């Protein structure tokens, strides 16, 4: 498959020398080659978007959302084919890929409400005969630098809101998973957007740096590791751009002794091992409280060891591979570090081979028990199907453990106690909180709220935060003297 750029309404094969292989992580099959574009291609896309901005900004908001209604229907009609593409290039199960696109569609639906969401404010007579008005106006050219783990969903945390607000857009998909957006942009081609309103450039670091530096680009959104998020935030903001950069996570779940253990085990297993642990809201640390320790440990180890691993398009498969062989090697190395630090390995997923898919990058679900708090593994985002276990004596000690971490993306609690739940909800230092929930993913009309080292910026993705991020406020103070108004 040829991976093309989409610039100014045209599909363009970039004239670059370097490409990176895109392989099916379950089979090892070569699917495509991503062109590693650089400053010239980014400039072409940014300039096309800048040219399109003036007319798009002047388009009435009720007209700007009409193409999004069409896009919603096309995404729904092509849901299965998009999901198969995600599974083939990202390794998820087919159901996980479909669920990803359902969340993408939800964001398109919410952005269609921009005629209501984008309204300003007015106060008459702030002084005799003087009114004050606050208007929201678009920024200009905005961008998303997208990750590999949700190639269909994460661009829709941002792009539909920006476009509905009157901005134009440049998307850079992950070079590891370019095919999903190749398909989706073929749908976008059909919805009636003017040329240059949305554009796509493929590439890796050269393209990223060009986005961060290009003077026409006003806003940058990103999801990825904390180290890269810090780099992007520093460089883009130094160039005067708005930035929201979602970083890494080490999401803890607290399991109280009064929790429904069967439910807690099932949900925690789905969170820790779903999408092969490659999501920013995956539970990666389970902390048992008091008498929960033995029961939960036994049950979660059983859930991990019996999870069906394989190619995500095959029936009955519950977990697919990690993204590539390099990721598998990194995860297995970290499992080894955890064992060397003193953790036990009641379930060891290293060296996994799936019959018929011997070329796949598989790591089976892994449990690291009695992980020392001071060790590297207690602090490191593994980003794979690995669940660490710790133990504390009460909920206050659990909260202390949660809040001692560098990250603040998600924290969850399993309990039947309303008092414990309220204490946890009130005191946990994380932006997304789950109570008897394993993946506390906000609906599209709420912000995706990371804290601490998990997020850099002010306004988050989705909902009204997206409207705030993709618009700038203008305050008008006006007076119309009576002798002027009498003329009319």
GIPE-V215218 format. One record per residue. N is the residue number from 1. OMEGA is omega in degrees with one decimal (NA if undefined). NEAR is the number of other ideal C-beta (glycine too) atoms within 12 Angstrom. D_FIRST is the distance of its C-alpha to the first C-alpha in Angstrom with 1 decimal. Layout:
# GIPE-V215218
n: <N:N>
omega: <OMEGA:OMEGA>
near: <NEAR:NEAR>
d_first: <D_FIRST:D_FIRST>
This chain:
# GIPE-V215218
n: <1:2:3:4:5:6:7:8:9:10:11:12:13:14:15:16:17:18:19:20:21:22:23:24:25:26:27:28:29:30:31:32:33:34:35:36:37:38:39:40:41:42:43:44:45:46:47:48:49:50:51:52:53:54:55:56:57:58:59:60:61:62:63:64:65:66:67:68:69:70:71:72:73:74:75:76:77:78:79:80:81:82:83:84:85:86:87:88:89:90:91:92:93:94:95:96:97:98:99:100:101:102:103:104:105:106:107:108:109:110:111:112:113:114:115:116:117:118:119:120:121:122:123:124:125:126:127:128:129:130:131:132:133:134:135:136:137:138:139:140:141:142:143:144:145:146:147:148:149:150:151:152:153:154:155:156:157:158:159:160:161:162:163:164:165:166:167:168:169:170:171:172:173:174:175:176:177:178:179:180:181:182:183:184:185:186:187:188:189:190:191:192:193:194:195:196:197:198:199:200:201:202:203:204:205:206:207:208:209:210:211:212:213:214:215:216:217:218:219:220:221:222:223:224:225:226:227:228:229:230:231:232:233:234:235:236:237:238:239:240:241:242:243:244:245:246:247:248:249:250:251:252:253:254:255:256:257:258:259:260:261:262:263:264:265:266:267:268:269:270:271:272:273:274:275:276:277:278:279:280:281:282:283:284:285:286:287:288:289:290:291:292:293:294:295:296:297:298:299:300:301:302:303:304:305:306:307:308:309:310:311:312:313:314:315:316:317:318:319:320:321:322:323:324:325:326:327:328:329:330:331:332:333:334:335:336:337:338:339:340:341:342:343:344:345:346:347:348:349:350:351:352:353:354:355:356:357:358:359:360:361:362:363:364:365:366:367:368:369:370:371:372:373:374:375:376:377:378:379:380:381:382:383:384:385:386:387:388:389:390:391:392:393:394:395:396:397:398:399:400:401:402:403:404:405:406:407:408:409:410:411:412:413:414:415:416:417:418:419:420:421:422:423:424:425:426:427:428:429:430:431:432:433:434:435:436:437:438:439:440:441:442:443:444:445:446:447:448:449:450:451:452:453:454:455:456:457:458:459:460:461:462:463:464:465:466:467:468:469:470:471:472:473:474:475:476:477:478:479:480:481:482:483:484:485:486:487:488>
omega: <175.1:176.1:-173.5:168.8:175.9:-172.7:177.0:177.1:-177.8:172.8:-171.9:173.0:-174.8:178.9:-178.5:-177.3:-173.1:176.4:174.7:-177.4:172.2:-176.3:172.3:-174.9:178.1:-174.7:-174.2:-178.1:175.3:-177.3:-174.4:173.7:-179.1:175.7:-179.9:-178.2:-177.7:-171.4:-176.7:-179.0:176.8:179.1:178.9:179.8:-179.4:-179.3:174.6:178.2:179.1:178.4:-177.4:-170.3:-172.8:-179.1:-179.3:177.9:-177.3:177.4:179.6:-174.1:179.8:174.7:-180.0:-177.6:-178.3:176.2:178.8:173.3:178.5:179.8:177.5:-178.3:179.0:177.1:178.3:-178.0:-176.9:-173.2:-176.2:-178.7:175.7:-179.0:178.0:178.1:178.2:-179.7:-176.5:-176.8:-177.3:173.8:-178.1:169.3:-178.6:180.0:175.9:179.4:176.4:-179.8:176.0:-177.4:173.2:177.7:175.3:-179.5:177.3:179.2:175.1:179.6:-179.3:179.6:176.7:176.7:-176.2:175.6:174.7:-173.7:-173.0:-176.9:175.9:-177.7:175.7:171.1:177.4:172.1:170.9:167.6:-176.9:177.4:-177.2:177.9:178.0:-173.1:171.9:179.5:170.2:178.6:-177.7:-177.6:-172.9:-178.8:-180.0:-174.5:167.4:170.9:-165.9:179.7:-178.1:-165.8:174.7:-173.3:179.6:-172.3:-166.2:174.1:-178.7:167.3:-168.9:-167.9:-177.8:178.2:-178.9:-177.8:178.8:177.5:178.7:176.5:169.3:-163.1:170.2:177.8:169.3:176.3:171.6:178.0:-179.7:-173.8:-175.0:-168.0:-179.0:-179.6:170.7:179.9:-176.2:178.3:171.4:174.5:179.3:177.4:-172.7:-169.3:172.6:174.4:174.9:178.9:175.9:-179.3:172.6:-177.1:-179.3:176.7:178.9:178.9:-179.4:-170.6:179.6:178.3:178.7:-178.7:178.1:176.0:-177.7:-174.8:-171.3:-174.1:-178.7:-176.9:-173.1:-175.0:-178.1:172.6:-173.5:168.8:179.9:-179.0:179.3:-179.5:179.2:178.0:177.8:179.7:-179.6:-177.8:-178.2:-174.7:-178.6:-180.0:175.0:176.8:173.6:-177.7:167.3:-177.8:160.1:-173.3:179.0:-177.8:-174.0:-175.9:169.3:-165.5:178.5:169.8:179.1:-179.8:179.7:-179.8:-179.2:179.4:169.2:-170.1:178.8:178.3:-178.5:-179.3:-179.1:-176.0:178.7:177.5:177.8:-179.4:-175.4:-172.2:174.2:-175.6:-178.7:179.1:-174.6:173.9:-172.8:176.5:177.2:171.7:179.0:179.9:176.3:-177.9:178.7:-177.3:174.1:-171.6:178.6:-167.0:-172.1:-177.3:-177.6:-178.9:179.8:-175.7:-178.1:176.0:176.9:179.1:-179.8:-173.9:-177.5:-178.4:-176.2:-175.9:178.3:-179.6:-170.3:176.5:178.8:-179.3:174.7:-179.3:-178.4:-179.9:179.2:-179.3:166.4:-163.7:-179.9:-176.5:178.7:177.5:177.5:-179.3:179.8:-179.5:-179.5:176.2:179.8:174.7:178.0:177.5:177.9:178.3:-179.5:178.2:176.4:177.2:173.6:-176.6:178.9:174.2:-175.6:-176.1:-179.0:176.6:-176.7:173.5:179.4:-176.5:-178.7:-179.3:-176.2:178.1:-177.0:-178.1:-173.9:166.1:179.5:177.0:-174.6:174.4:170.9:-176.0:178.7:179.3:-179.9:-176.5:-175.3:-174.8:-179.4:-174.5:179.0:-175.1:-170.9:172.1:-177.6:179.7:177.8:-174.5:-176.4:178.4:175.8:179.4:172.3:-178.8:175.0:-174.1:-178.0:-174.8:178.3:176.8:177.0:178.1:178.0:178.5:178.3:-172.6:178.3:-177.5:-179.5:-175.5:178.9:-178.0:-177.9:169.0:-175.9:178.5:173.3:-175.5:169.4:-178.0:175.9:179.8:178.0:180.0:-179.3:177.4:-179.3:179.7:-177.7:-168.4:-176.9:-179.3:176.3:-175.6:178.6:-174.7:176.0:171.7:-172.2:178.5:-178.3:176.1:-174.9:-178.3:-178.1:170.8:-172.5:179.5:170.3:177.5:173.2:-162.7:169.5:177.2:170.6:-177.3:178.2:-177.8:177.5:-177.0:-179.5:-179.6:-178.4:176.5:173.9:169.6:-177.1:173.7:178.3:177.7:178.3:-176.3:-173.1:173.8:172.6:-174.9:174.0:179.4:-179.5:174.0:-172.5:177.6:175.3:-179.0:-174.6:-178.3:176.2:-176.7:-179.8:-179.9:-176.3:NA>
near: <20:19:38:32:40:41:36:28:26:18:20:26:18:32:16:28:11:20:23:29:25:36:30:35:43:39:27:25:18:18:30:30:25:39:35:30:43:30:24:23:35:43:27:31:46:41:27:33:48:31:25:34:35:19:20:34:32:15:27:16:30:17:22:35:33:23:32:40:25:22:37:31:20:28:40:23:16:27:29:19:25:39:35:28:39:48:41:37:46:51:52:48:36:32:28:36:38:29:28:42:42:27:34:43:34:29:43:41:29:34:44:31:29:38:21:17:28:34:18:21:17:17:16:16:14:18:12:11:17:17:19:20:20:20:19:30:25:39:37:35:43:50:48:49:47:45:39:40:42:43:45:50:47:41:46:47:45:50:47:50:50:49:50:48:42:38:49:46:50:55:50:52:48:41:37:38:45:47:37:48:45:34:35:42:38:23:35:37:25:18:27:22:35:27:22:32:44:46:51:49:51:48:38:29:25:27:43:39:25:34:46:35:25:37:19:33:45:36:48:49:50:46:44:37:29:33:19:27:38:25:25:40:31:19:28:36:24:14:23:19:34:35:38:43:44:49:36:39:46:43:46:51:51:53:46:39:28:24:37:22:30:17:21:40:36:27:33:49:36:34:39:47:46:37:43:47:51:47:43:45:46:45:46:48:48:51:47:44:36:25:19:38:25:18:24:40:33:21:33:44:31:21:36:39:24:19:36:22:36:33:35:41:27:23:12:15:30:30:43:48:45:44:41:34:21:19:31:38:19:26:41:30:22:37:39:24:26:38:28:18:24:20:32:22:32:25:35:27:39:28:16:32:19:29:12:15:26:16:21:37:38:43:44:38:43:47:41:46:33:26:40:23:26:12:22:25:37:32:29:32:37:42:35:47:50:48:51:53:44:40:29:29:19:23:35:19:20:37:29:22:34:40:23:25:35:24:37:32:46:45:46:42:46:43:34:20:23:15:15:30:26:16:23:39:28:18:22:39:29:38:34:38:36:34:30:32:29:40:35:35:39:31:18:34:24:23:32:42:32:41:30:27:28:38:38:36:37:18:31:35:49:42:31:28:31:43:39:27:38:46:35:25:19:16:18:18:18:20:18:17:12:11:10:11:11:8:8:7>
d_first: <0.0:3.8:6.3:9.4:13.0:15.1:18.6:21.6:19.9:17.4:13.7:13.8:11.8:14.1:16.1:16.3:17.0:16.0:12.8:12.9:11.1:9.9:11.4:12.8:16.4:18.0:16.7:15.5:12.4:9.6:6.6:5.0:7.6:9.6:11.7:15.3:17.0:20.7:23.8:23.0:19.9:21.8:24.8:23.0:21.9:25.3:27.2:25.4:26.2:29.7:30.3:29.3:31.5:34.9:34.3:32.3:35.1:37.6:35.9:38.1:36.7:37.0:34.7:32.2:31.7:31.2:27.4:27.3:29.0:26.4:23.6:25.5:25.6:21.9:21.0:23.6:22.5:18.9:20.0:19.1:15.5:15.2:17.1:15.0:12.0:14.6:16.0:12.9:12.1:15.7:17.7:20.1:21.8:20.8:24.1:23.7:20.3:22.2:25.1:23.0:21.9:25.6:26.7:24.2:25.6:29.1:28.5:27.5:30.7:32.9:31.6:32.6:36.2:36.2:39.1:41.2:39.6:39.7:43.3:45.8:49.5:52.8:56.4:59.2:62.4:61.5:64.6:66.8:64.7:61.6:58.3:55.4:51.8:48.6:45.4:41.8:39.6:36.0:35.1:32.5:29.1:27.9:24.9:23.3:21.9:20.3:20.3:18.0:20.4:20.2:16.9:18.0:21.7:22.8:21.6:23.7:26.8:26.9:24.9:26.7:30.1:29.6:28.5:31.4:33.8:33.0:30.7:27.5:24.5:21.8:19.4:17.9:15.8:16.0:13.8:13.8:12.3:10.4:8.4:11.8:12.8:9.9:11.1:14.7:14.8:13.9:17.1:19.0:18.5:20.7:23.6:25.5:25.3:26.5:24.3:24.1:25.2:21.9:19.4:16.6:16.1:13.9:15.8:18.5:22.2:22.5:20.9:23.1:26.2:25.6:25.5:28.7:30.4:29.5:32.7:31.3:29.7:32.4:31.0:28.6:27.6:26.2:25.9:25.8:28.4:32.0:32.0:29.0:30.4:33.7:32.1:30.2:33.4:35.6:33.6:32.6:36.1:37.7:35.9:37.5:34.5:34.7:32.9:32.2:30.7:30.4:31.1:31.5:33.8:36.1:36.9:40.2:41.5:45.3:46.6:50.2:52.6:53.1:49.4:48.3:46.9:45.0:43.1:42.8:41.3:38.8:37.6:37.6:35.6:33.0:32.9:32.9:30.4:28.2:24.7:25.8:28.1:25.3:26.6:29.2:31.6:31.6:35.2:35.5:39.3:41.8:45.4:48.0:51.4:54.7:54.8:51.1:50.2:50.9:49.7:46.4:45.6:46.2:44.2:41.1:41.1:41.1:38.3:36.2:37.0:36.3:32.9:30.4:27.3:24.2:20.7:20.6:19.8:22.8:26.1:28.7:26.6:28.0:26.1:22.7:21.9:22.0:18.9:18.9:21.5:23.0:23.8:25.3:27.4:28.6:29.6:31.4:33.2:34.4:35.6:37.6:39.1:40.2:42.0:43.6:44.9:46.8:44.6:44.6:41.6:42.6:38.9:36.8:33.1:32.3:31.1:29.4:27.8:26.4:27.1:24.1:21.8:23.5:20.4:20.2:21.6:24.4:27.7:30.1:32.3:35.0:38.4:40.2:43.8:46.7:44.5:46.8:46.8:47.2:44.4:40.9:39.1:41.2:39.7:36.1:33.1:31.5:28.4:28.2:30.0:33.4:36.5:39.5:43.0:46.1:49.5:52.0:55.3:55.1:52.9:54.3:53.2:49.8:49.5:50.7:47.9:45.2:46.5:46.8:43.0:41.2:38.5:39.1:36.1:37.5:40.6:41.6:44.8:45.7:49.3:51.7:53.8:53.7:55.6:53.2:50.2:51.8:52.7:49.2:47.6:50.2:50.0:46.5:44.8:41.3:39.7:38.4:41.0:40.8:43.9:43.2:39.5:36.9:34.2:36.0:33.1:34.6:34.0:32.3:35.8:36.9:35.7:33.6:36.5:36.1:39.2:40.2:37.6:35.0:34.9:35.7:36.7:38.9:37.0:34.4:31.4:32.0:35.0:37.8:36.8:33.7:35.9:38.2:35.5:33.8:37.2:40.1:43.7:46.1:49.8:52.0:55.8:57.6:61.1:62.4:66.1:68.3:69.5:65.9:65.0:68.2:67.0:64.4>
